[in-house]
Amino acid sequence: MNITDVRVRKVSKDGKMKAVVSITIDDEFVVHDIKVIEGEKGLFIAMPSRKAADGEYRDIAHPINSDTRSEIQEIILTKYAETVEREEAESEADSGDLM
């Protein structure tokens, strides 16, 4: 399995959810609505989920094992960090243009 594309959409409001991500696997399969969450121990991902009749949330797509989850999380969080850095650099460049 190769993750061939990662698209990050930052969430502008304050809160624990920092971004919503879509990944493409092997240029053939897309998983939307993976969330980047800021927890007590740092950033982590939450797979897409749906609220069940009993009120619990259940993943509707998820890795089968922890190694795959770790691999996906590492790729997503790296791309998220790159996106944040790029946006901050663009913002600094834009504010420098005002002077």
Biopython code that builds the backbone (N, CA, C, O; Angstrom):
import numpy as np
from Bio.PDB.StructureBuilder import StructureBuilder

atoms = [
    (1, "MET", "N", (0.836, -1.177, 0.000)),
    (1, "MET", "CA", (0.000, 0.000, 0.000)),
    (1, "MET", "C", (0.878, 1.236, 0.000)),
    (1, "MET", "O", (1.796, 1.367, 0.810)),
    (2, "ASN", "N", (0.582, 2.140, -0.921)),
    (2, "ASN", "CA", (1.282, 3.413, -0.970)),
    (2, "ASN", "C", (0.271, 4.545, -0.923)),
    (2, "ASN", "O", (-0.702, 4.557, -1.677)),
    (3, "ILE", "N", (0.508, 5.483, -0.042)),
    (3, "ILE", "CA", (-0.332, 6.671, -0.021)),
    (3, "ILE", "C", (0.251, 7.615, -1.059)),
    (3, "ILE", "O", (1.364, 8.120, -0.909)),
    (4, "THR", "N", (-0.522, 7.845, -2.117)),
    (4, "THR", "CA", (-0.019, 8.597, -3.260)),
    (4, "THR", "C", (-0.437, 10.061, -3.256)),
    (4, "THR", "O", (0.090, 10.847, -4.044)),
    (5, "ASP", "N", (-1.369, 10.450, -2.391)),
    (5, "ASP", "CA", (-1.758, 11.854, -2.293)),
    (5, "ASP", "C", (-2.359, 12.103, -0.917)),
    (5, "ASP", "O", (-3.076, 11.264, -0.373)),
    (6, "VAL", "N", (-2.053, 13.269, -0.367)),
    (6, "VAL", "CA", (-2.623, 13.698, 0.912)),
    (6, "VAL", "C", (-3.085, 15.138, 0.727)),
    (6, "VAL", "O", (-2.300, 16.004, 0.339)),
    (7, "ARG", "N", (-4.350, 15.386, 1.004)),
    (7, "ARG", "CA", (-4.905, 16.744, 0.890)),
    (7, "ARG", "C", (-5.391, 17.189, 2.268)),
    (7, "ARG", "O", (-6.236, 16.546, 2.890)),
    (8, "VAL", "N", (-4.833, 18.306, 2.722)),
    (8, "VAL", "CA", (-5.112, 18.825, 4.063)),
    (8, "VAL", "C", (-5.975, 20.075, 3.942)),
    (8, "VAL", "O", (-5.647, 20.998, 3.197)),
    (9, "ARG", "N", (-7.070, 20.094, 4.675)),
    (9, "ARG", "CA", (-7.920, 21.290, 4.775)),
    (9, "ARG", "C", (-7.918, 21.712, 6.249)),
    (9, "ARG", "O", (-8.559, 21.085, 7.093)),
    (10, "LYS", "N", (-7.177, 22.797, 6.535)),
    (10, "LYS", "CA", (-7.111, 23.263, 7.923)),
    (10, "LYS", "C", (-8.471, 23.765, 8.370)),
    (10, "LYS", "O", (-9.246, 24.299, 7.577)),
    (11, "VAL", "N", (-8.747, 23.585, 9.654)),
    (11, "VAL", "CA", (-9.973, 24.086, 10.265)),
    (11, "VAL", "C", (-9.615, 25.418, 10.913)),
    (11, "VAL", "O", (-8.687, 25.495, 11.718)),
    (12, "SER", "N", (-10.352, 26.461, 10.561)),
    (12, "SER", "CA", (-9.979, 27.802, 11.024)),
    (12, "SER", "C", (-10.464, 28.128, 12.432)),
    (12, "SER", "O", (-9.900, 29.001, 13.091)),
    (13, "LYS", "N", (-11.496, 27.441, 12.900)),
    (13, "LYS", "CA", (-12.008, 27.762, 14.237)),
    (13, "LYS", "C", (-11.121, 27.151, 15.324)),
    (13, "LYS", "O", (-10.421, 26.162, 15.107)),
    (14, "ASP", "N", (-11.179, 27.779, 16.501)),
    (14, "ASP", "CA", (-10.428, 27.244, 17.637)),
    (14, "ASP", "C", (-11.076, 25.946, 18.096)),
    (14, "ASP", "O", (-12.285, 25.757, 17.965)),
    (15, "GLY", "N", (-10.271, 25.076, 18.622)),
    (15, "GLY", "CA", (-10.769, 23.804, 19.116)),
    (15, "GLY", "C", (-9.716, 22.735, 18.932)),
    (15, "GLY", "O", (-8.595, 23.012, 18.504)),
    (16, "LYS", "N", (-10.087, 21.517, 19.258)),
    (16, "LYS", "CA", (-9.139, 20.410, 19.195)),
    (16, "LYS", "C", (-8.922, 19.894, 17.777)),
    (16, "LYS", "O", (-7.840, 19.399, 17.461)),
    (17, "MET", "N", (-9.944, 20.002, 16.911)),
    (17, "MET", "CA", (-9.776, 19.536, 15.538)),
    (17, "MET", "C", (-9.014, 20.594, 14.748)),
    (17, "MET", "O", (-9.442, 21.745, 14.662)),
    (18, "LYS", "N", (-7.884, 20.197, 14.175)),
    (18, "LYS", "CA", (-7.007, 21.128, 13.479)),
    (18, "LYS", "C", (-7.150, 21.067, 11.960)),
    (18, "LYS", "O", (-6.904, 22.060, 11.276)),
    (19, "ALA", "N", (-7.547, 19.904, 11.425)),
    (19, "ALA", "CA", (-7.660, 19.764, 9.973)),
    (19, "ALA", "C", (-8.499, 18.545, 9.634)),
    (19, "ALA", "O", (-8.696, 17.645, 10.451)),
    (20, "VAL", "N", (-8.983, 18.546, 8.406)),
    (20, "VAL", "CA", (-9.662, 17.386, 7.837)),
    (20, "VAL", "C", (-8.844, 16.989, 6.618)),
    (20, "VAL", "O", (-8.475, 17.837, 5.806)),
    (21, "VAL", "N", (-8.564, 15.698, 6.493)),
    (21, "VAL", "CA", (-7.624, 15.208, 5.493)),
    (21, "VAL", "C", (-8.282, 14.136, 4.622)),
    (21, "VAL", "O", (-9.106, 13.349, 5.087)),
    (22, "SER", "N", (-7.889, 14.132, 3.341)),
    (22, "SER", "CA", (-8.233, 13.040, 2.437)),
    (22, "SER", "C", (-6.934, 12.403, 1.967)),
    (22, "SER", "O", (-5.971, 13.101, 1.648)),
    (23, "ILE", "N", (-6.912, 11.073, 1.924)),
    (23, "ILE", "CA", (-5.733, 10.377, 1.402)),
    (23, "ILE", "C", (-6.148, 9.531, 0.200)),
    (23, "ILE", "O", (-7.262, 9.012, 0.138)),
    (24, "THR", "N", (-5.227, 9.405, -0.747)),
    (24, "THR", "CA", (-5.414, 8.515, -1.885)),
    (24, "THR", "C", (-4.424, 7.375, -1.733)),
    (24, "THR", "O", (-3.244, 7.598, -1.462)),
    (25, "ILE", "N", (-4.907, 6.154, -1.909)),
    (25, "ILE", "CA", (-4.076, 4.964, -1.776)),
    (25, "ILE", "C", (-3.881, 4.370, -3.164)),
    (25, "ILE", "O", (-4.843, 4.087, -3.878)),
    (26, "ASP", "N", (-2.610, 4.186, -3.534)),
    (26, "ASP", "CA", (-2.232, 3.567, -4.811)),
    (26, "ASP", "C", (-2.908, 4.223, -6.021)),
    (26, "ASP", "O", (-3.223, 3.542, -6.997)),
    (27, "ASP", "N", (-3.131, 5.529, -5.962)),
    (27, "ASP", "CA", (-3.800, 6.260, -7.044)),
    (27, "ASP", "C", (-5.135, 5.640, -7.438)),
    (27, "ASP", "O", (-5.596, 5.841, -8.561)),
    (28, "GLU", "N", (-5.767, 4.887, -6.530)),
    (28, "GLU", "CA", (-6.985, 4.170, -6.887)),
    (28, "GLU", "C", (-8.109, 4.261, -5.866)),
    (28, "GLU", "O", (-9.264, 4.014, -6.213)),
    (29, "PHE", "N", (-7.810, 4.606, -4.620)),
    (29, "PHE", "CA", (-8.829, 4.559, -3.571)),
    (29, "PHE", "C", (-8.651, 5.763, -2.659)),
    (29, "PHE", "O", (-7.537, 6.052, -2.222)),
    (30, "VAL", "N", (-9.747, 6.469, -2.368)),
    (30, "VAL", "CA", (-9.678, 7.670, -1.540)),
    (30, "VAL", "C", (-10.432, 7.455, -0.232)),
    (30, "VAL", "O", (-11.505, 6.852, -0.208)),
    (31, "VAL", "N", (-9.853, 7.959, 0.851)),
    (31, "VAL", "CA", (-10.524, 7.989, 2.147)),
    (31, "VAL", "C", (-10.615, 9.456, 2.548)),
    (31, "VAL", "O", (-9.595, 10.123, 2.718)),
    (32, "HIS", "N", (-11.852, 9.961, 2.698)),
    (32, "HIS", "CA", (-12.102, 11.347, 3.089)),
    (32, "HIS", "C", (-12.383, 11.433, 4.588)),
    (32, "HIS", "O", (-12.647, 10.429, 5.249)),
    (33, "ASP", "N", (-12.321, 12.638, 5.092)),
    (33, "ASP", "CA", (-12.760, 12.976, 6.450)),
    (33, "ASP", "C", (-11.948, 12.336, 7.569)),
    (33, "ASP", "O", (-12.491, 11.986, 8.616)),
    (34, "ILE", "N", (-10.646, 12.185, 7.343)),
    (34, "ILE", "CA", (-9.746, 11.815, 8.432)),
    (34, "ILE", "C", (-9.440, 13.113, 9.177)),
    (34, "ILE", "O", (-9.068, 14.111, 8.560)),
    (35, "LYS", "N", (-9.591, 13.104, 10.481)),
    (35, "LYS", "CA", (-9.423, 14.327, 11.259)),
    (35, "LYS", "C", (-8.058, 14.355, 11.951)),
    (35, "LYS", "O", (-7.579, 13.340, 12.455)),
    (36, "VAL", "N", (-7.447, 15.541, 11.962)),
    (36, "VAL", "CA", (-6.239, 15.771, 12.750)),
    (36, "VAL", "C", (-6.701, 16.447, 14.031)),
    (36, "VAL", "O", (-7.278, 17.534, 14.002)),
    (37, "ILE", "N", (-6.438, 15.789, 15.154)),
    (37, "ILE", "CA", (-6.907, 16.241, 16.464)),
    (37, "ILE", "C", (-5.708, 16.544, 17.356)),
    (37, "ILE", "O", (-4.707, 15.828, 17.337)),
    (38, "GLU", "N", (-5.828, 17.621, 18.142)),
    (38, "GLU", "CA", (-4.790, 17.922, 19.130)),
    (38, "GLU", "C", (-5.244, 17.389, 20.482)),
    (38, "GLU", "O", (-6.215, 17.873, 21.063)),
    (39, "GLY", "N", (-4.521, 16.379, 20.973)),
    (39, "GLY", "CA", (-4.833, 15.783, 22.259)),
    (39, "GLY", "C", (-3.821, 16.197, 23.310)),
    (39, "GLY", "O", (-2.942, 17.020, 23.054)),
    (40, "GLU", "N", (-3.949, 15.626, 24.482)),
    (40, "GLU", "CA", (-3.041, 15.949, 25.589)),
    (40, "GLU", "C", (-1.599, 15.572, 25.285)),
    (40, "GLU", "O", (-0.672, 16.225, 25.766)),
    (41, "LYS", "N", (-1.402, 14.522, 24.490)),
    (41, "LYS", "CA", (-0.051, 14.053, 24.178)),
    (41, "LYS", "C", (0.417, 14.481, 22.795)),
    (41, "LYS", "O", (1.423, 13.974, 22.300)),
    (42, "GLY", "N", (-0.296, 15.406, 22.165)),
    (42, "GLY", "CA", (0.089, 15.892, 20.850)),
    (42, "GLY", "C", (-0.951, 15.544, 19.796)),
    (42, "GLY", "O", (-2.064, 15.123, 20.110)),
    (43, "LEU", "N", (-0.563, 15.728, 18.536)),
    (43, "LEU", "CA", (-1.480, 15.489, 17.431)),
    (43, "LEU", "C", (-1.662, 14.000, 17.155)),
    (43, "LEU", "O", (-0.734, 13.205, 17.309)),
    (44, "PHE", "N", (-2.879, 13.641, 16.744)),
    (44, "PHE", "CA", (-3.159, 12.282, 16.299)),
    (44, "PHE", "C", (-4.260, 12.350, 15.260)),
    (44, "PHE", "O", (-4.881, 13.396, 15.072)),
    (45, "ILE", "N", (-4.505, 11.227, 14.577)),
    (45, "ILE", "CA", (-5.571, 11.204, 13.585)),
    (45, "ILE", "C", (-6.758, 10.397, 14.101)),
    (45, "ILE", "O", (-6.603, 9.472, 14.899)),
    (46, "ALA", "N", (-7.945, 10.771, 13.627)),
    (46, "ALA", "CA", (-9.173, 10.031, 13.905)),
    (46, "ALA", "C", (-9.757, 9.657, 12.542)),
    (46, "ALA", "O", (-9.971, 10.514, 11.686)),
    (47, "MET", "N", (-10.005, 8.390, 12.365)),
    (47, "MET", "CA", (-10.533, 7.908, 11.096)),
    (47, "MET", "C", (-11.987, 8.351, 10.947)),
    (47, "MET", "O", (-12.642, 8.676, 11.938)),
    (48, "PRO", "N", (-12.500, 8.365, 9.697)),
    (48, "PRO", "CA", (-13.893, 8.773, 9.489)),
    (48, "PRO", "C", (-14.841, 7.872, 10.275)),
    (48, "PRO", "O", (-14.661, 6.655, 10.324)),
    (49, "SER", "N", (-15.849, 8.482, 10.885)),
    (49, "SER", "CA", (-16.760, 7.701, 11.719)),
    (49, "SER", "C", (-18.191, 8.180, 11.532)),
    (49, "SER", "O", (-18.456, 9.232, 10.950)),
    (50, "ARG", "N", (-19.097, 7.369, 12.046)),
    (50, "ARG", "CA", (-20.529, 7.672, 11.983)),
    (50, "ARG", "C", (-21.127, 7.340, 13.337)),
    (50, "ARG", "O", (-20.714, 6.387, 13.997)),
    (51, "LYS", "N", (-22.112, 8.145, 13.744)),
    (51, "LYS", "CA", (-22.782, 7.905, 15.015)),
    (51, "LYS", "C", (-23.792, 6.774, 14.836)),
    (51, "LYS", "O", (-24.663, 6.839, 13.969)),
    (52, "ALA", "N", (-23.668, 5.747, 15.656)),
    (52, "ALA", "CA", (-24.556, 4.582, 15.593)),
    (52, "ALA", "C", (-25.839, 4.874, 16.383)),
    (52, "ALA", "O", (-25.933, 5.867, 17.104)),
    (53, "ALA", "N", (-26.805, 3.996, 16.227)),
    (53, "ALA", "CA", (-28.102, 4.153, 16.906)),
    (53, "ALA", "C", (-27.954, 4.203, 18.427)),
    (53, "ALA", "O", (-28.766, 4.824, 19.112)),
    (54, "ASP", "N", (-26.910, 3.546, 18.955)),
    (54, "ASP", "CA", (-26.716, 3.547, 20.414)),
    (54, "ASP", "C", (-25.969, 4.784, 20.918)),
    (54, "ASP", "O", (-25.670, 4.886, 22.108)),
    (55, "GLY", "N", (-25.668, 5.727, 20.009)),
    (55, "GLY", "CA", (-24.992, 6.961, 20.393)),
    (55, "GLY", "C", (-23.484, 6.904, 20.318)),
    (55, "GLY", "O", (-22.816, 7.934, 20.416)),
    (56, "GLU", "N", (-22.938, 5.710, 20.145)),
    (56, "GLU", "CA", (-21.484, 5.549, 20.017)),
    (56, "GLU", "C", (-21.045, 5.896, 18.593)),
    (56, "GLU", "O", (-21.806, 5.730, 17.640)),
    (57, "TYR", "N", (-19.802, 6.382, 18.465)),
    (57, "TYR", "CA", (-19.227, 6.632, 17.143)),
    (57, "TYR", "C", (-18.414, 5.410, 16.735)),
    (57, "TYR", "O", (-17.655, 4.860, 17.532)),
    (58, "ARG", "N", (-18.582, 4.996, 15.488)),
    (58, "ARG", "CA", (-17.846, 3.845, 14.964)),
    (58, "ARG", "C", (-17.143, 4.243, 13.676)),
    (58, "ARG", "O", (-17.723, 4.902, 12.813)),
    (59, "ASP", "N", (-15.875, 3.829, 13.559)),
    (59, "ASP", "CA", (-15.122, 4.095, 12.327)),
    (59, "ASP", "C", (-15.815, 3.415, 11.155)),
    (59, "ASP", "O", (-16.279, 2.279, 11.260)),
    (60, "ILE", "N", (-15.878, 4.136, 10.029)),
    (60, "ILE", "CA", (-16.449, 3.527, 8.825)),
    (60, "ILE", "C", (-15.355, 3.074, 7.867)),
    (60, "ILE", "O", (-15.618, 2.319, 6.931)),
    (61, "ALA", "N", (-14.138, 3.532, 8.099)),
    (61, "ALA", "CA", (-12.968, 3.055, 7.364)),
    (61, "ALA", "C", (-11.796, 3.171, 8.323)),
    (61, "ALA", "O", (-11.623, 4.194, 8.985)),
    (62, "HIS", "N", (-10.993, 2.116, 8.396)),
    (62, "HIS", "CA", (-9.869, 2.167, 9.327)),
    (62, "HIS", "C", (-8.841, 1.103, 8.978)),
    (62, "HIS", "O", (-9.171, 0.099, 8.346)),
    (63, "PRO", "N", (-7.581, 1.322, 9.394)),
    (63, "PRO", "CA", (-6.547, 0.314, 9.202)),
    (63, "PRO", "C", (-6.845, -0.918, 10.057)),
    (63, "PRO", "O", (-7.457, -0.816, 11.120)),
    (64, "ILE", "N", (-6.409, -2.066, 9.585)),
    (64, "ILE", "CA", (-6.643, -3.325, 10.295)),
    (64, "ILE", "C", (-5.637, -3.527, 11.428)),
    (64, "ILE", "O", (-5.948, -4.179, 12.424)),
    (65, "ASN", "N", (-4.425, -2.968, 11.279)),
    (65, "ASN", "CA", (-3.414, -3.196, 12.321)),
    (65, "ASN", "C", (-2.733, -1.886, 12.724)),
    (65, "ASN", "O", (-2.818, -0.883, 12.015)),
    (66, "SER", "N", (-2.066, -1.915, 13.858)),
    (66, "SER", "CA", (-1.469, -0.694, 14.412)),
    (66, "SER", "C", (-0.289, -0.187, 13.584)),
    (66, "SER", "O", (-0.042, 1.018, 13.549)),
    (67, "ASP", "N", (0.446, -1.085, 12.917)),
    (67, "ASP", "CA", (1.559, -0.634, 12.075)),
    (67, "ASP", "C", (1.050, 0.220, 10.921)),
    (67, "ASP", "O", (1.640, 1.250, 10.596)),
    (68, "THR", "N", (-0.047, -0.210, 10.304)),
    (68, "THR", "CA", (-0.617, 0.557, 9.193)),
    (68, "THR", "C", (-1.170, 1.882, 9.703)),
    (68, "THR", "O", (-0.993, 2.915, 9.056)),
    (69, "ARG", "N", (-1.831, 1.865, 10.846)),
    (69, "ARG", "CA", (-2.346, 3.114, 11.431)),
    (69, "ARG", "C", (-1.188, 4.074, 11.700)),
    (69, "ARG", "O", (-1.289, 5.263, 11.397)),
    (70, "SER", "N", (-0.104, 3.576, 12.258)),
    (70, "SER", "CA", (1.058, 4.428, 12.545)),
    (70, "SER", "C", (1.642, 5.012, 11.267)),
    (70, "SER", "O", (2.009, 6.187, 11.231)),
    (71, "GLU", "N", (1.729, 4.204, 10.226)),
    (71, "GLU", "CA", (2.257, 4.673, 8.939)),
    (71, "GLU", "C", (1.376, 5.786, 8.366)),
    (71, "GLU", "O", (1.880, 6.822, 7.931)),
    (72, "ILE", "N", (0.069, 5.567, 8.368)),
    (72, "ILE", "CA", (-0.862, 6.573, 7.848)),
    (72, "ILE", "C", (-0.778, 7.842, 8.689)),
    (72, "ILE", "O", (-0.736, 8.945, 8.144)),
    (73, "GLN", "N", (-0.752, 7.695, 10.011)),
    (73, "GLN", "CA", (-0.681, 8.858, 10.892)),
    (73, "GLN", "C", (0.584, 9.657, 10.656)),
    (73, "GLN", "O", (0.540, 10.887, 10.604)),
    (74, "GLU", "N", (1.711, 8.979, 10.512)),
    (74, "GLU", "CA", (2.979, 9.668, 10.293)),
    (74, "GLU", "C", (2.947, 10.468, 8.995)),
    (74, "GLU", "O", (3.390, 11.617, 8.968)),
    (75, "ILE", "N", (2.434, 9.882, 7.932)),
    (75, "ILE", "CA", (2.364, 10.566, 6.638)),
    (75, "ILE", "C", (1.437, 11.780, 6.729)),
    (75, "ILE", "O", (1.779, 12.858, 6.243)),
    (76, "ILE", "N", (0.277, 11.610, 7.344)),
    (76, "ILE", "CA", (-0.687, 12.708, 7.457)),
    (76, "ILE", "C", (-0.132, 13.835, 8.319)),
    (76, "ILE", "O", (-0.232, 15.002, 7.939)),
    (77, "LEU", "N", (0.453, 13.512, 9.476)),
    (77, "LEU", "CA", (0.949, 14.560, 10.366)),
    (77, "LEU", "C", (2.141, 15.295, 9.760)),
    (77, "LEU", "O", (2.321, 16.487, 10.011)),
    (78, "THR", "N", (2.954, 14.604, 8.968)),
    (78, "THR", "CA", (4.052, 15.266, 8.261)),
    (78, "THR", "C", (3.500, 16.260, 7.245)),
    (78, "THR", "O", (3.968, 17.396, 7.166)),
    (79, "LYS", "N", (2.518, 15.839, 6.478)),
    (79, "LYS", "CA", (1.901, 16.721, 5.486)),
    (79, "LYS", "C", (1.193, 17.896, 6.170)),
    (79, "LYS", "O", (1.245, 19.021, 5.674)),
    (80, "TYR", "N", (0.538, 17.641, 7.297)),
    (80, "TYR", "CA", (-0.110, 18.711, 8.054)),
    (80, "TYR", "C", (0.931, 19.744, 8.507)),
    (80, "TYR", "O", (0.711, 20.946, 8.360)),
    (81, "ALA", "N", (2.047, 19.288, 9.050)),
    (81, "ALA", "CA", (3.101, 20.200, 9.513)),
    (81, "ALA", "C", (3.647, 21.029, 8.349)),
    (81, "ALA", "O", (3.893, 22.225, 8.500)),
    (82, "GLU", "N", (3.835, 20.397, 7.192)),
    (82, "GLU", "CA", (4.306, 21.118, 6.002)),
    (82, "GLU", "C", (3.291, 22.184, 5.584)),
    (82, "GLU", "O", (3.672, 23.288, 5.195)),
    (83, "THR", "N", (2.018, 21.857, 5.664)),
    (83, "THR", "CA", (0.960, 22.803, 5.294)),
    (83, "THR", "C", (0.958, 23.998, 6.238)),
    (83, "THR", "O", (0.854, 25.141, 5.794)),
    (84, "VAL", "N", (1.071, 23.739, 7.530)),
    (84, "VAL", "CA", (1.092, 24.818, 8.524)),
    (84, "VAL", "C", (2.305, 25.719, 8.289)),
    (84, "VAL", "O", (2.179, 26.943, 8.305)),
    (85, "GLU", "N", (3.469, 25.125, 8.074)),
    (85, "GLU", "CA", (4.692, 25.905, 7.842)),
    (85, "GLU", "C", (4.559, 26.762, 6.589)),
    (85, "GLU", "O", (4.934, 27.934, 6.597)),
    (86, "ARG", "N", (4.028, 26.184, 5.512)),
    (86, "ARG", "CA", (3.877, 26.920, 4.255)),
    (86, "ARG", "C", (2.917, 28.099, 4.438)),
    (86, "ARG", "O", (3.190, 29.203, 3.966)),
    (87, "GLU", "N", (1.797, 27.864, 5.121)),
    (87, "GLU", "CA", (0.826, 28.939, 5.338)),
    (87, "GLU", "C", (1.395, 30.045, 6.215)),
    (87, "GLU", "O", (1.123, 31.223, 5.985)),
    (88, "GLU", "N", (2.183, 29.673, 7.218)),
    (88, "GLU", "CA", (2.806, 30.685, 8.072)),
    (88, "GLU", "C", (3.818, 31.506, 7.281)),
    (88, "GLU", "O", (3.889, 32.724, 7.448)),
    (89, "ALA", "N", (4.607, 30.852, 6.418)),
    (89, "ALA", "CA", (5.586, 31.555, 5.600)),
    (89, "ALA", "C", (4.885, 32.500, 4.625)),
    (89, "ALA", "O", (5.340, 33.624, 4.414)),
    (90, "GLU", "N", (3.776, 32.047, 4.028)),
    (90, "GLU", "CA", (3.014, 32.891, 3.108)),
    (90, "GLU", "C", (2.420, 34.086, 3.842)),
    (90, "GLU", "O", (2.404, 35.198, 3.314)),
    (91, "SER", "N", (1.932, 33.856, 5.064)),
    (91, "SER", "CA", (1.351, 34.923, 5.859)),
    (91, "SER", "C", (2.402, 35.963, 6.222)),
    (91, "SER", "O", (2.131, 37.163, 6.173)),
    (92, "GLU", "N", (3.607, 35.508, 6.589)),
    (92, "GLU", "CA", (4.695, 36.433, 6.912)),
    (92, "GLU", "C", (5.113, 37.219, 5.681)),
    (92, "GLU", "O", (5.391, 38.415, 5.771)),
    (93, "ALA", "N", (5.160, 36.556, 4.528)),
    (93, "ALA", "CA", (5.526, 37.232, 3.285)),
    (93, "ALA", "C", (4.474, 38.280, 2.926)),
    (93, "ALA", "O", (4.817, 39.376, 2.481)),
    (94, "ASP", "N", (3.199, 37.949, 3.116)),
    (94, "ASP", "CA", (2.122, 38.894, 2.820)),
    (94, "ASP", "C", (2.180, 40.096, 3.753)),
    (94, "ASP", "O", (1.975, 41.226, 3.310)),
    (95, "SER", "N", (2.454, 39.874, 5.033)),
    (95, "SER", "CA", (2.523, 40.996, 5.982)),
    (95, "SER", "C", (3.753, 41.844, 5.702)),
    (95, "SER", "O", (3.735, 43.046, 5.971)),
    (96, "GLY", "N", (4.818, 41.260, 5.173)),
    (96, "GLY", "CA", (6.000, 42.012, 4.803)),
    (96, "GLY", "C", (5.762, 42.898, 3.588)),
    (96, "GLY", "O", (6.408, 43.935, 3.435)),
    (97, "ASP", "N", (4.832, 42.488, 2.721)),
    (97, "ASP", "CA", (4.492, 43.267, 1.532)),
    (97, "ASP", "C", (3.760, 44.551, 1.903)),
    (97, "ASP", "O", (3.752, 45.504, 1.125)),
    (98, "LEU", "N", (3.144, 44.587, 3.086)),
    (98, "LEU", "CA", (2.380, 45.764, 3.491)),
    (98, "LEU", "C", (3.265, 46.913, 3.918)),
    (98, "LEU", "O", (2.799, 48.050, 3.997)),
    (99, "MET", "N", (4.521, 46.648, 4.193)),
    (99, "MET", "CA", (5.418, 47.694, 4.674)),
    (99, "MET", "C", (6.020, 48.474, 3.540)),
    (99, "MET", "O", (6.803, 49.396, 3.771)),
]
sb = StructureBuilder()
sb.init_structure("model")
sb.init_model(0)
sb.init_chain("A")
sb.init_seg("    ")
for serial, (resi, resn, name, xyz) in enumerate(atoms, 1):
    if name == "N":
        sb.init_residue(resn, " ", resi, " ")
    sb.init_atom(name, np.array(xyz, "f"), 0.0, 1.0, " ", f" {name:<3s}", serial, name[0])
structure = sb.get_structure()
